Structures are given as structure tokens and as C-alpha cells.
Amino acid sequence: MTLKLYSLQHNSVEDLSQDTFPAILRTWQGGSLELPTTGTHFGFIHQGHPLLFRRWRSEHYRLHPWMYFCLPNQGYIEGQNSSGMVITCLNYQGMFSLGGAIEPTGRFAYIDGGTNSLLIPPIKLGDPCLNAMYFPPGVNQTLHTHPSYRIGIVVAGAGDVETPQVVTSVEPGTLFLIPANSLHKFRTHHNSLTVVVFHPDSDTGFTHQDNPMLKRTIVDGMSAAELPQIQTKVLRRGRLS
């Protein structure tokens, strides 16, 4: 698989259900988009003020441009003159959340002058996450890869996505799919560039033995993380006893 680009001017679907991290990318341009029961939906609002429904339409939320959401199980998003993307993680049970709009600058140092912010964090080590990435004018990234695919949307500004085969200009509303282990980089010229990117896996996040509630529970001057005899036992597949 090679770099793929999409436009929000056309409704798009990309089926990654056979990937190591199975997912489906959907977009909408006006109208509505049904979100199926299976999986958890990571969404980003590019334009408009759509309504997000959950729990068989018993709850709804008015969203705004540059907001994002994590919705487990079935839902529905609709709104004329609205557009955005939704990535459905087929084998993941997330927690419902709404956030945004995204901030104008990143909170973490990235590479080659860029920064990033964590929008929807992994609940546990290895879980999916959603990030915002910020490139100031004049960035020429180091050519690099990622161990899993990346799905993103250009939010603001302009720049290029470059692979060893092609250089492609991107602008607000451009979506991209970068396959795992695919060489690429972003470049900016006179404009900055802001993108929102979905990662299907993360090598950061909490575990049963490494989480702030456990580590900051003190027994006779010692953290409960250092007292396995009192820790709740974990069975197979993360279930608790």
C-alpha cells in the first residue's frame, strides 16, 4: 500500500478491517453518517455544527468546527453544511468523550521544529489515540516511518506530503492515509500547517501496575505500586478478580 489522499468534497471510505489494527475510515460532506454498533468511533469536525447522537438517539450534542469525539458503539452524526472524518476501531472499546476546539499550538516538542498535542489519549498502554500536529513555516521534516498506519486530516494552512515516489500539496480538507513503515515527511513553505492524526496504537499509556491511582496510594510511607501483596489480581485479558 502507498500514500493515499482524499478530499472531504467527496464522501470516502477506506476499509482497513484486515489490518493488524482493524479500522474503517469514513467521511461525510453534509447530510448524515451512521456509526455502527461494532467498535469505537474517533471523529473530527472540519466544518459546520452537526449533531452527534448516541444511545439510539436518546442523547445528542451540538458540535463545532475543530471539535473531536470518541464514541463507543452505535451513534449518528448529521448536519447540513458540515463535514469531517470518523475512524472506527473495530476491536476497541473506548470511553465516550468530547473535546476541542483544538488549540493553536502544540504542547509537546516533536521533530524538526514541529509540535504536537494529545487530543484523545490512550486509556491503557497500546490503545488508539488522536493527536494534533503543528508545523511552522519553513519546516522540512526528516524522512521517517511509523510502525503502524496513520490517518489524518489537514485542518489549517498548507504544505506538502513527500514520499520517495511523489510530492503532493495538501490544504484544509485533505485527508491522508500513510501505511505502516512507509517513508514520508511533511514540508511547509511560507505557511504553517496543522493536521489532526489518528494512531491505532500507542507505546505510552497506563497499565495495571503503572497508574497514578495505584502509585500515589501510600501505605506506611510506601507506594502501593511496590506492594504486590495488596494489589488487585489481574486475570487473563486484563480482567480483574
Secondary structure, 3 states (H helix, E strand, C coil): CCCEEEECCCCCEEEECCCCCCEEEEEEECCEEEECCCCEEEEEEEECCCEEEECCCCEEEECCCCCEEEEECCEEEECCCCEEEEEEECCCCCCCEEECCCCCCCCEECCCCCEEEEEECCCCCCCCEEEEEEECCCCECCCECCCCCEEEEEEEECEEEECCCCEEEECCCEEEEECCCCCEEEECCCCCEEEEEEECCCCCCCCCCCCHHHHCCEECCEEHHHCHHHCCCECHHHCEC
